[in-house]
Amino acid sequence: MKNTMIRHVVAAIAAMGMYVSCAAYAGDDDLKEMESISKGLGLITREEAKAKALAAKPGVVTDAELDDRDFGKGWDYEFEIVDADGHEWEVYIDAKTGEVRKTSREWF
């Protein structure tokens, strides 16, 4: 029974994540801006960064951003991920090297 319940929760999170991801990126200028910045600065792509983030913290990506770090330290992709237990995580990927810089759980 517990396994069935976990599967239903994971399926619901996945469906929600796909909806949120599609809504966030469908016709959104932010995605085009991310692609433009990453190409112009020779950064890894959002998809490459997403794969590294999901390898570090498996789940469903609900949001993604490309941020300029403070004081000229470079760029990071920031991913919000919901895991199979329903916990939200932030995973930061160095946009130049693809290194996982930070993984932290969101505590509400």
VOVEXKE-25214 format. One record per atom (N, C-alpha, C): x, y, z; atom name; chain; residue in one letter. Coordinates in steps of 0.02 Angstrom, whole numbers, plus 32768, in hexadecimal, padded with zeros to 4 digits. Layout:
BEGIN
<node east="X" north="Y" up="Z" atome="CA" chaine="A" residu="A"/>
...
END
This chain:
BEGIN
<node east="8029" north="7FC4" up="8000" atome="N" chaine="A" residu="M"/>
<node east="8000" north="8000" up="8000" atome="CA" chaine="A" residu="M"/>
<node east="802B" north="803F" up="8000" atome="C" chaine="A" residu="M"/>
<node east="8061" north="803D" up="8028" atome="N" chaine="A" residu="K"/>
<node east="808E" north="8076" up="802C" atome="CA" chaine="A" residu="K"/>
<node east="80AE" north="8084" up="7FE8" atome="C" chaine="A" residu="K"/>
<node east="80C4" north="804F" up="7FC5" atome="N" chaine="A" residu="N"/>
<node east="80E2" north="8058" up="7F83" atome="CA" chaine="A" residu="N"/>
<node east="80B1" north="8076" up="7F51" atome="C" chaine="A" residu="N"/>
<node east="8072" north="8060" up="7F54" atome="N" chaine="A" residu="T"/>
<node east="803F" north="807B" up="7F27" atome="CA" chaine="A" residu="T"/>
<node east="8035" north="80C5" up="7F35" atome="C" chaine="A" residu="T"/>
<node east="8033" north="80D7" up="7F73" atome="N" chaine="A" residu="M"/>
<node east="8029" north="811E" up="7F86" atome="CA" chaine="A" residu="M"/>
<node east="8064" north="8147" up="7F6D" atome="C" chaine="A" residu="M"/>
<node east="80A1" north="812E" up="7F75" atome="N" chaine="A" residu="I"/>
<node east="80DD" north="8152" up="7F5E" atome="CA" chaine="A" residu="I"/>
<node east="80DB" north="815B" up="7F12" atome="C" chaine="A" residu="I"/>
<node east="80C6" north="8127" up="7EEE" atome="N" chaine="A" residu="R"/>
<node east="80C1" north="812C" up="7EA5" atome="CA" chaine="A" residu="R"/>
<node east="808F" north="8161" up="7E90" atome="C" chaine="A" residu="R"/>
<node east="8057" north="8165" up="7EB3" atome="N" chaine="A" residu="H"/>
<node east="8025" north="8197" up="7EA3" atome="CA" chaine="A" residu="H"/>
<node east="803F" north="81DD" up="7EB0" atome="C" chaine="A" residu="H"/>
<node east="8063" north="81E5" up="7EE7" atome="N" chaine="A" residu="V"/>
<node east="807F" north="8227" up="7EF7" atome="CA" chaine="A" residu="V"/>
<node east="80B3" north="823B" up="7EC2" atome="C" chaine="A" residu="V"/>
<node east="80DF" north="820D" up="7EAF" atome="N" chaine="A" residu="V"/>
<node east="8111" north="821B" up="7E7D" atome="CA" chaine="A" residu="V"/>
<node east="80F0" north="822C" up="7E3A" atome="C" chaine="A" residu="V"/>
<node east="80BD" north="8207" up="7E27" atome="N" chaine="A" residu="A"/>
<node east="8099" north="8215" up="7DE8" atome="CA" chaine="A" residu="A"/>
<node east="8079" north="825A" up="7DEA" atome="C" chaine="A" residu="A"/>
<node east="805C" north="826C" up="7E23" atome="N" chaine="A" residu="A"/>
<node east="803C" north="82AE" up="7E29" atome="CA" chaine="A" residu="A"/>
<node east="8070" north="82E5" up="7E25" atome="C" chaine="A" residu="A"/>
<node east="80A8" north="82DB" up="7E46" atome="N" chaine="A" residu="I"/>
<node east="80DE" north="830D" up="7E44" atome="CA" chaine="A" residu="I"/>
<node east="80F9" north="8314" up="7DFD" atome="C" chaine="A" residu="I"/>
<node east="8102" north="82DC" up="7DDB" atome="N" chaine="A" residu="A"/>
<node east="811B" north="82DE" up="7D96" atome="CA" chaine="A" residu="A"/>
<node east="80EB" north="8303" up="7D69" atome="C" chaine="A" residu="A"/>
<node east="80AA" north="82F4" up="7D6F" atome="N" chaine="A" residu="A"/>
<node east="8078" north="8316" up="7D46" atome="CA" chaine="A" residu="A"/>
<node east="8078" north="8361" up="7D55" atome="C" chaine="A" residu="A"/>
<node east="807B" north="8373" up="7D95" atome="N" chaine="A" residu="M"/>
<node east="807D" north="83B9" up="7DA7" atome="CA" chaine="A" residu="M"/>
<node east="80BC" north="83DA" up="7D8C" atome="C" chaine="A" residu="M"/>
<node east="80F4" north="83B7" up="7D90" atome="N" chaine="A" residu="G"/>
<node east="8133" north="83D3" up="7D78" atome="CA" chaine="A" residu="G"/>
<node east="8132" north="83DF" up="7D2D" atome="C" chaine="A" residu="G"/>
<node east="8115" north="83B0" up="7D08" atome="N" chaine="A" residu="M"/>
<node east="8110" north="83BA" up="7CC0" atome="CA" chaine="A" residu="M"/>
<node east="80E4" north="83F5" up="7CAF" atome="C" chaine="A" residu="M"/>
<node east="80AD" north="83FD" up="7CD4" atome="N" chaine="A" residu="Y"/>
<node east="8081" north="8435" up="7CC8" atome="CA" chaine="A" residu="Y"/>
<node east="80A4" north="8476" up="7CD8" atome="C" chaine="A" residu="Y"/>
<node east="80C5" north="8479" up="7D12" atome="N" chaine="A" residu="V"/>
<node east="80E8" north="84B6" up="7D26" atome="CA" chaine="A" residu="V"/>
<node east="8120" north="84C5" up="7CF5" atome="C" chaine="A" residu="V"/>
<node east="8146" north="8492" up="7CE1" atome="N" chaine="A" residu="S"/>
<node east="817D" north="849E" up="7CB3" atome="CA" chaine="A" residu="S"/>
<node east="8164" north="84B7" up="7C70" atome="C" chaine="A" residu="S"/>
<node east="812F" north="8499" up="7C57" atome="N" chaine="A" residu="C"/>
<node east="8113" north="84AF" up="7C17" atome="CA" chaine="A" residu="C"/>
<node east="80F8" north="84F6" up="7C1D" atome="C" chaine="A" residu="C"/>
<node east="80D5" north="8504" up="7C52" atome="N" chaine="A" residu="A"/>
<node east="80B9" north="8547" up="7C5C" atome="CA" chaine="A" residu="A"/>
<node east="80F0" north="857B" up="7C63" atome="C" chaine="A" residu="A"/>
<node east="8126" north="8569" up="7C85" atome="N" chaine="A" residu="A"/>
<node east="815C" north="8598" up="7C90" atome="CA" chaine="A" residu="A"/>
<node east="8182" north="85A7" up="7C50" atome="C" chaine="A" residu="A"/>
<node east="8188" north="8576" up="7C23" atome="N" chaine="A" residu="Y"/>
<node east="81B1" north="8580" up="7BE8" atome="CA" chaine="A" residu="Y"/>
<node east="818B" north="858C" up="7BA7" atome="C" chaine="A" residu="Y"/>
<node east="814B" north="857E" up="7BA6" atome="N" chaine="A" residu="A"/>
<node east="8125" north="8585" up="7B68" atome="CA" chaine="A" residu="A"/>
<node east="8122" north="85CE" up="7B53" atome="C" chaine="A" residu="A"/>
<node east="8146" north="85DF" up="7B1D" atome="N" chaine="A" residu="G"/>
<node east="8145" north="8623" up="7B04" atome="CA" chaine="A" residu="G"/>
<node east="8165" north="8655" up="7B33" atome="C" chaine="A" residu="G"/>
<node east="818C" north="863F" up="7B62" atome="N" chaine="A" residu="D"/>
<node east="81A7" north="866B" up="7B96" atome="CA" chaine="A" residu="D"/>
<node east="81E9" north="8689" up="7B7E" atome="C" chaine="A" residu="D"/>
<node east="81EF" north="86CB" up="7B86" atome="N" chaine="A" residu="D"/>
<node east="822C" north="86ED" up="7B72" atome="CA" chaine="A" residu="D"/>
<node east="8267" north="86D9" up="7B9F" atome="C" chaine="A" residu="D"/>
<node east="825A" north="86C2" up="7BDC" atome="N" chaine="A" residu="D"/>
<node east="8290" north="86AE" up="7C08" atome="CA" chaine="A" residu="D"/>
<node east="82B9" north="8675" up="7BEB" atome="C" chaine="A" residu="D"/>
<node east="8298" north="8645" up="7BCC" atome="N" chaine="A" residu="L"/>
<node east="82BC" north="860D" up="7BAE" atome="CA" chaine="A" residu="L"/>
<node east="82E8" north="8625" up="7B75" atome="C" chaine="A" residu="L"/>
<node east="82CF" north="8651" up="7B4C" atome="N" chaine="A" residu="K"/>
<node east="82F7" north="866D" up="7B15" atome="CA" chaine="A" residu="K"/>
<node east="8332" north="8695" up="7B30" atome="C" chaine="A" residu="K"/>
<node east="8326" north="86BA" up="7B65" atome="N" chaine="A" residu="E"/>
<node east="835B" north="86E1" up="7B83" atome="CA" chaine="A" residu="E"/>
<node east="8391" north="86B3" up="7BA0" atome="C" chaine="A" residu="E"/>
<node east="837D" north="867D" up="7BC2" atome="N" chaine="A" residu="M"/>
<node east="83AD" north="864D" up="7BDD" atome="CA" chaine="A" residu="M"/>
<node east="83D8" north="8630" up="7BA5" atome="C" chaine="A" residu="M"/>
<node east="83B8" north="861C" up="7B6E" atome="N" chaine="A" residu="E"/>
<node east="83DC" north="85FF" up="7B36" atome="CA" chaine="A" residu="E"/>
<node east="840D" north="8631" up="7B17" atome="C" chaine="A" residu="E"/>
<node east="83F7" north="866F" up="7B11" atome="N" chaine="A" residu="S"/>
<node east="8420" north="86A4" up="7AF4" atome="CA" chaine="A" residu="S"/>
<node east="845E" north="86B1" up="7B20" atome="C" chaine="A" residu="S"/>
<node east="8453" north="86B7" up="7B60" atome="N" chaine="A" residu="I"/>
<node east="848B" north="86C3" up="7B8E" atome="CA" chaine="A" residu="I"/>
<node east="84BB" north="8689" up="7B8E" atome="C" chaine="A" residu="I"/>
<node east="84A1" north="864C" up="7B92" atome="N" chaine="A" residu="S"/>
<node east="84CD" north="8611" up="7B95" atome="CA" chaine="A" residu="S"/>
<node east="84F7" north="860A" up="7B55" atome="C" chaine="A" residu="S"/>
<node east="84D9" north="8617" up="7B1C" atome="N" chaine="A" residu="K"/>
<node east="84FE" north="8613" up="7ADD" atome="CA" chaine="A" residu="K"/>
<node east="8533" north="864A" up="7ADA" atome="C" chaine="A" residu="K"/>
<node east="851E" north="8687" up="7AEB" atome="N" chaine="A" residu="G"/>
<node east="854B" north="86C0" up="7AE7" atome="CA" chaine="A" residu="G"/>
<node east="8588" north="86BC" up="7B15" atome="C" chaine="A" residu="G"/>
<node east="857F" north="869B" up="7B4E" atome="N" chaine="A" residu="L"/>
<node east="85B6" north="8697" up="7B7F" atome="CA" chaine="A" residu="L"/>
<node east="85D9" north="8653" up="7B7F" atome="C" chaine="A" residu="L"/>
<node east="85C4" north="8626" up="7B53" atome="N" chaine="A" residu="G"/>
<node east="85E3" north="85E4" up="7B4F" atome="CA" chaine="A" residu="G"/>
<node east="85D4" north="85B8" up="7B8B" atome="C" chaine="A" residu="G"/>
<node east="8597" north="85BE" up="7BA5" atome="N" chaine="A" residu="L"/>
<node east="8582" north="8596" up="7BDE" atome="CA" chaine="A" residu="L"/>
<node east="8562" north="8555" up="7BC7" atome="C" chaine="A" residu="L"/>
<node east="855B" north="8525" up="7BF4" atome="N" chaine="A" residu="I"/>
<node east="8538" north="84E8" up="7BE2" atome="CA" chaine="A" residu="I"/>
<node east="84EE" north="84F9" up="7BD8" atome="C" chaine="A" residu="I"/>
<node east="84CB" north="84CE" up="7BB5" atome="N" chaine="A" residu="T"/>
<node east="8485" north="84DB" up="7BA7" atome="CA" chaine="A" residu="T"/>
<node east="845A" north="84CC" up="7BE5" atome="C" chaine="A" residu="T"/>
<node east="841D" north="84E6" up="7BE4" atome="N" chaine="A" residu="R"/>
<node east="83EF" north="84D9" up="7C1B" atome="CA" chaine="A" residu="R"/>
<node east="83E1" north="848E" up="7C21" atome="C" chaine="A" residu="R"/>
<node east="83DB" north="846C" up="7BE9" atome="N" chaine="A" residu="E"/>
<node east="83CE" north="8424" up="7BEA" atome="CA" chaine="A" residu="E"/>
<node east="8408" north="83FD" up="7C08" atome="C" chaine="A" residu="E"/>
<node east="8446" north="8411" up="7BF7" atome="N" chaine="A" residu="E"/>
<node east="8480" north="83EF" up="7C15" atome="CA" chaine="A" residu="E"/>
<node east="8481" north="83FB" up="7C61" atome="C" chaine="A" residu="E"/>
<node east="8474" north="8439" up="7C75" atome="N" chaine="A" residu="A"/>
<node east="8473" north="8449" up="7CBC" atome="CA" chaine="A" residu="A"/>
<node east="843A" north="8424" up="7CE0" atome="C" chaine="A" residu="A"/>
<node east="8401" north="841F" up="7CBF" atome="N" chaine="A" residu="K"/>
<node east="83C8" north="83FC" up="7CDC" atome="CA" chaine="A" residu="K"/>
<node east="83D9" north="83B2" up="7CE9" atome="C" chaine="A" residu="K"/>
<node east="83FB" north="8392" up="7CB9" atome="N" chaine="A" residu="A"/>
<node east="840F" north="834C" up="7CC1" atome="CA" chaine="A" residu="A"/>
<node east="843D" north="8344" up="7CFD" atome="C" chaine="A" residu="A"/>
<node east="846B" north="8373" up="7D07" atome="N" chaine="A" residu="K"/>
<node east="8499" north="8370" up="7D40" atome="CA" chaine="A" residu="K"/>
<node east="8474" north="837B" up="7D82" atome="C" chaine="A" residu="K"/>
<node east="8444" north="83A9" up="7D81" atome="N" chaine="A" residu="A"/>
<node east="841D" north="83B7" up="7DBD" atome="CA" chaine="A" residu="A"/>
<node east="83F4" north="8379" up="7DD1" atome="C" chaine="A" residu="A"/>
<node east="83D5" north="8359" up="7DA0" atome="N" chaine="A" residu="L"/>
<node east="83AC" north="831E" up="7DAE" atome="CA" chaine="A" residu="L"/>
<node east="83D7" north="82E2" up="7DC3" atome="C" chaine="A" residu="L"/>
<node east="8415" north="82E0" up="7DAC" atome="N" chaine="A" residu="A"/>
<node east="8442" north="82AB" up="7DC2" atome="CA" chaine="A" residu="A"/>
<node east="8455" north="82B5" up="7E0C" atome="C" chaine="A" residu="A"/>
<node east="845A" north="82F5" up="7E20" atome="N" chaine="A" residu="A"/>
<node east="846B" north="8305" up="7E65" atome="CA" chaine="A" residu="A"/>
<node east="842F" north="82FC" up="7E93" atome="C" chaine="A" residu="A"/>
<node east="83F3" north="830C" up="7E7A" atome="N" chaine="A" residu="K"/>
<node east="83B6" north="8307" up="7EA3" atome="CA" chaine="A" residu="K"/>
<node east="837D" north="82F1" up="7E75" atome="C" chaine="A" residu="K"/>
<node east="8371" north="82B0" up="7E71" atome="N" chaine="A" residu="P"/>
<node east="833B" north="8296" up="7E46" atome="CA" chaine="A" residu="P"/>
<node east="82F6" north="82B1" up="7E5A" atome="C" chaine="A" residu="P"/>
<node east="82CE" north="82BE" up="7E29" atome="N" chaine="A" residu="G"/>
<node east="828A" north="82D7" up="7E35" atome="CA" chaine="A" residu="G"/>
<node east="826F" north="82F9" up="7DF6" atome="C" chaine="A" residu="G"/>
<node east="8244" north="832A" up="7E01" atome="N" chaine="A" residu="V"/>
<node east="8225" north="834F" up="7DCB" atome="CA" chaine="A" residu="V"/>
<node east="8238" north="8398" up="7DD0" atome="C" chaine="A" residu="V"/>
<node east="8253" north="83B4" up="7D9A" atome="N" chaine="A" residu="V"/>
<node east="8266" north="83FB" up="7D99" atome="CA" chaine="A" residu="V"/>
<node east="8226" north="8424" up="7D92" atome="C" chaine="A" residu="V"/>
<node east="821C" north="8453" up="7DC1" atome="N" chaine="A" residu="T"/>
<node east="81E1" north="847E" up="7DBE" atome="CA" chaine="A" residu="T"/>
<node east="81F2" north="84C5" up="7DA9" atome="C" chaine="A" residu="T"/>
<node east="8233" north="84D7" up="7DAB" atome="N" chaine="A" residu="D"/>
<node east="8247" north="851A" up="7D96" atome="CA" chaine="A" residu="D"/>
<node east="8292" north="851A" up="7D88" atome="C" chaine="A" residu="D"/>
<node east="82A7" north="8545" up="7D5A" atome="N" chaine="A" residu="A"/>
<node east="82EE" north="854C" up="7D4A" atome="CA" chaine="A" residu="A"/>
<node east="82FD" north="8594" up="7D3B" atome="C" chaine="A" residu="A"/>
<node east="8337" north="85AB" up="7D52" atome="N" chaine="A" residu="E"/>
<node east="834D" north="85EF" up="7D45" atome="CA" chaine="A" residu="E"/>
<node east="8397" north="85EF" up="7D37" atome="C" chaine="A" residu="E"/>
<node east="83AE" north="8621" up="7D12" atome="N" chaine="A" residu="L"/>
<node east="83F5" north="862E" up="7D07" atome="CA" chaine="A" residu="L"/>
<node east="8405" north="866E" up="7D2B" atome="C" chaine="A" residu="L"/>
<node east="8431" north="866B" up="7D5D" atome="N" chaine="A" residu="D"/>
<node east="843F" north="86A5" up="7D87" atome="CA" chaine="A" residu="D"/>
<node east="8489" north="86B7" up="7D84" atome="C" chaine="A" residu="D"/>
<node east="8496" north="86F8" up="7D84" atome="N" chaine="A" residu="D"/>
<node east="84DA" north="8713" up="7D88" atome="CA" chaine="A" residu="D"/>
<node east="84EC" north="8715" up="7DD2" atome="C" chaine="A" residu="D"/>
<node east="8521" north="86F1" up="7DE6" atome="N" chaine="A" residu="R"/>
<node east="8536" north="86F2" up="7E2C" atome="CA" chaine="A" residu="R"/>
<node east="8552" north="8737" up="7E3D" atome="C" chaine="A" residu="R"/>
<node east="8550" north="8746" up="7E7D" atome="N" chaine="A" residu="D"/>
<node east="8569" north="8786" up="7E95" atome="CA" chaine="A" residu="D"/>
<node east="85B4" north="878F" up="7E89" atome="C" chaine="A" residu="D"/>
<node east="85C7" north="87CE" up="7E7F" atome="N" chaine="A" residu="F"/>
<node east="860D" north="87E2" up="7E7B" atome="CA" chaine="A" residu="F"/>
<node east="8634" north="87BF" up="7E43" atome="C" chaine="A" residu="F"/>
<node east="8615" north="87B6" up="7E0A" atome="N" chaine="A" residu="G"/>
<node east="8638" north="879B" up="7DD0" atome="CA" chaine="A" residu="G"/>
<node east="8651" north="8754" up="7DD7" atome="C" chaine="A" residu="G"/>
<node east="862F" north="872B" up="7DFF" atome="N" chaine="A" residu="K"/>
<node east="8645" north="86E6" up="7E0A" atome="CA" chaine="A" residu="K"/>
<node east="862A" north="86B6" up="7DD5" atome="C" chaine="A" residu="K"/>
<node east="8607" north="86CF" up="7DA4" atome="N" chaine="A" residu="G"/>
<node east="85ED" north="86A4" up="7D70" atome="CA" chaine="A" residu="G"/>
<node east="85A2" north="869A" up="7D73" atome="C" chaine="A" residu="G"/>
<node east="858B" north="8667" up="7D51" atome="N" chaine="A" residu="W"/>
<node east="8544" north="865A" up="7D49" atome="CA" chaine="A" residu="W"/>
<node east="8533" north="8615" up="7D66" atome="C" chaine="A" residu="W"/>
<node east="84F6" north="860F" up="7D7F" atome="N" chaine="A" residu="D"/>
<node east="84DB" north="85D0" up="7D99" atome="CA" chaine="A" residu="D"/>
<node east="8496" north="85C4" up="7D7A" atome="C" chaine="A" residu="D"/>
<node east="8488" north="8585" up="7D6D" atome="N" chaine="A" residu="Y"/>
<node east="8443" north="8571" up="7D61" atome="CA" chaine="A" residu="Y"/>
<node east="8428" north="855C" up="7DA5" atome="C" chaine="A" residu="Y"/>
<node east="83EC" north="8574" up="7DB4" atome="N" chaine="A" residu="E"/>
<node east="83CB" north="8561" up="7DF2" atome="CA" chaine="A" residu="E"/>
<node east="838D" north="8539" up="7DE1" atome="C" chaine="A" residu="E"/>
<node east="8388" north="84FC" up="7DFB" atome="N" chaine="A" residu="F"/>
<node east="834F" north="84D1" up="7DED" atome="CA" chaine="A" residu="F"/>
<node east="832A" north="84C4" up="7E2E" atome="C" chaine="A" residu="F"/>
<node east="82E8" north="84C8" up="7E2B" atome="N" chaine="A" residu="E"/>
<node east="82BD" north="84B3" up="7E62" atome="CA" chaine="A" residu="E"/>
<node east="82A4" north="846D" up="7E4F" atome="C" chaine="A" residu="E"/>
<node east="82AF" north="843E" up="7E7C" atome="N" chaine="A" residu="I"/>
<node east="829E" north="83F8" up="7E6F" atome="CA" chaine="A" residu="I"/>
<node east="8273" north="83DD" up="7EA8" atome="C" chaine="A" residu="I"/>
<node east="823E" north="83B8" up="7E96" atome="N" chaine="A" residu="V"/>
<node east="8215" north="8396" up="7EC8" atome="CA" chaine="A" residu="V"/>
<node east="8226" north="834C" up="7EC4" atome="C" chaine="A" residu="V"/>
<node east="823B" north="832F" up="7EFD" atome="N" chaine="A" residu="D"/>
<node east="824E" north="82E9" up="7EFE" atome="CA" chaine="A" residu="D"/>
<node east="8212" north="82BB" up="7F08" atome="C" chaine="A" residu="D"/>
<node east="821E" north="827A" up="7F09" atome="N" chaine="A" residu="A"/>
<node east="81E9" north="8248" up="7F0F" atome="CA" chaine="A" residu="A"/>
<node east="81C2" north="824D" up="7F51" atome="C" chaine="A" residu="A"/>
<node east="81E1" north="826A" up="7F84" atome="N" chaine="A" residu="D"/>
<node east="81C0" north="8273" up="7FC4" atome="CA" chaine="A" residu="D"/>
<node east="819A" north="82B5" up="7FC9" atome="C" chaine="A" residu="D"/>
<node east="819B" north="82DC" up="7F93" atome="N" chaine="A" residu="G"/>
<node east="8178" north="831C" up="7F93" atome="CA" chaine="A" residu="G"/>
<node east="81A0" north="8356" up="7FAF" atome="C" chaine="A" residu="G"/>
<node east="81E1" north="834A" up="7FBF" atome="N" chaine="A" residu="H"/>
<node east="820B" north="8380" up="7FD8" atome="CA" chaine="A" residu="H"/>
<node east="8226" north="83AA" up="7F9F" atome="C" chaine="A" residu="H"/>
<node east="822B" north="83EC" up="7FAB" atome="N" chaine="A" residu="E"/>
<node east="8245" north="8419" up="7F78" atome="CA" chaine="A" residu="E"/>
<node east="828F" north="8426" up="7F85" atome="C" chaine="A" residu="E"/>
<node east="82B5" north="8427" up="7F4F" atome="N" chaine="A" residu="W"/>
<node east="82FD" north="8431" up="7F53" atome="CA" chaine="A" residu="W"/>
<node east="8312" north="8467" up="7F22" atome="C" chaine="A" residu="W"/>
<node east="8348" north="848A" up="7F32" atome="N" chaine="A" residu="E"/>
<node east="8368" north="84B8" up="7F03" atome="CA" chaine="A" residu="E"/>
<node east="83AC" north="849A" up="7EF3" atome="C" chaine="A" residu="E"/>
<node east="83BA" north="8495" up="7EB3" atome="N" chaine="A" residu="V"/>
<node east="83FB" north="847B" up="7E9D" atome="CA" chaine="A" residu="V"/>
<node east="841A" north="84B0" up="7E70" atome="C" chaine="A" residu="V"/>
<node east="8457" north="84C4" up="7E81" atome="N" chaine="A" residu="Y"/>
<node east="847C" north="84F6" up="7E5B" atome="CA" chaine="A" residu="Y"/>
<node east="84B3" north="84D4" up="7E33" atome="C" chaine="A" residu="Y"/>
<node east="84B4" north="84E2" up="7DF2" atome="N" chaine="A" residu="I"/>
<node east="84E6" north="84C5" up="7DC4" atome="CA" chaine="A" residu="I"/>
<node east="8510" north="84FF" up="7DA8" atome="C" chaine="A" residu="I"/>
<node east="8552" north="84F8" up="7DAD" atome="N" chaine="A" residu="D"/>
<node east="857F" north="852A" up="7D8F" atome="CA" chaine="A" residu="D"/>
<node east="8573" north="8529" up="7D43" atome="C" chaine="A" residu="D"/>
<node east="855F" north="8561" up="7D27" atome="N" chaine="A" residu="A"/>
<node east="854C" north="8563" up="7CE1" atome="CA" chaine="A" residu="A"/>
<node east="8588" north="855F" up="7CB1" atome="C" chaine="A" residu="A"/>
<node east="85C4" north="8567" up="7CCB" atome="N" chaine="A" residu="K"/>
<node east="8600" north="8561" up="7CA1" atome="CA" chaine="A" residu="K"/>
<node east="861A" north="851A" up="7CA2" atome="C" chaine="A" residu="K"/>
<node east="861F" north="84FD" up="7CDE" atome="N" chaine="A" residu="T"/>
<node east="863F" north="84BB" up="7CE4" atome="CA" chaine="A" residu="T"/>
<node east="860E" north="8481" up="7CEA" atome="C" chaine="A" residu="T"/>
<node east="85D0" north="848E" up="7CFD" atome="N" chaine="A" residu="G"/>
<node east="859F" north="8459" up="7D07" atome="CA" chaine="A" residu="G"/>
<node east="85A4" north="8439" up="7D4C" atome="C" chaine="A" residu="G"/>
<node east="85D0" north="8454" up="7D76" atome="N" chaine="A" residu="E"/>
<node east="85D9" north="8439" up="7DBA" atome="CA" chaine="A" residu="E"/>
<node east="859C" north="8449" up="7DE5" atome="C" chaine="A" residu="E"/>
<node east="8588" north="841A" up="7E0F" atome="N" chaine="A" residu="V"/>
<node east="8553" north="8426" up="7E40" atome="CA" chaine="A" residu="V"/>
<node east="8571" north="8452" up="7E77" atome="C" chaine="A" residu="V"/>
<node east="8558" north="848F" up="7E7D" atome="N" chaine="A" residu="R"/>
<node east="8574" north="84BD" up="7EAF" atome="CA" chaine="A" residu="R"/>
<node east="8553" north="84B7" up="7EF3" atome="C" chaine="A" residu="R"/>
<node east="8511" north="84AA" up="7EF2" atome="N" chaine="A" residu="K"/>
<node east="84ED" north="84A8" up="7F32" atome="CA" chaine="A" residu="K"/>
<node east="84AB" north="8483" up="7F28" atome="C" chaine="A" residu="K"/>
<node east="8499" north="845B" up="7F5B" atome="N" chaine="A" residu="T"/>
<node east="8459" north="843A" up="7F5D" atome="CA" chaine="A" residu="T"/>
<node east="843C" north="8448" up="7FA2" atome="C" chaine="A" residu="T"/>
<node east="8400" north="8464" up="7FA4" atome="N" chaine="A" residu="S"/>
<node east="83E2" north="8473" up="7FE6" atome="CA" chaine="A" residu="S"/>
<node east="8398" north="8466" up="7FE4" atome="C" chaine="A" residu="S"/>
<node east="837F" north="844D" up="801C" atome="N" chaine="A" residu="R"/>
<node east="8338" north="843E" up="8023" atome="CA" chaine="A" residu="R"/>
<node east="8314" north="847E" up="8038" atome="C" chaine="A" residu="R"/>
<node east="82DB" north="8489" up="801A" atome="N" chaine="A" residu="E"/>
<node east="82B0" north="84C2" up="802D" atome="CA" chaine="A" residu="E"/>
<node east="8288" north="84AF" up="806A" atome="C" chaine="A" residu="E"/>
<node east="828C" north="84D6" up="809E" atome="N" chaine="A" residu="W"/>
<node east="8266" north="84CA" up="80DC" atome="CA" chaine="A" residu="W"/>
<node east="8232" north="8501" up="80E2" atome="C" chaine="A" residu="W"/>
<node east="81F4" north="84EF" up="80DF" atome="N" chaine="A" residu="F"/>
<node east="81BE" north="8520" up="80E4" atome="CA" chaine="A" residu="F"/>
<node east="81A2" north="851E" up="812A" atome="C" chaine="A" residu="F"/>
END
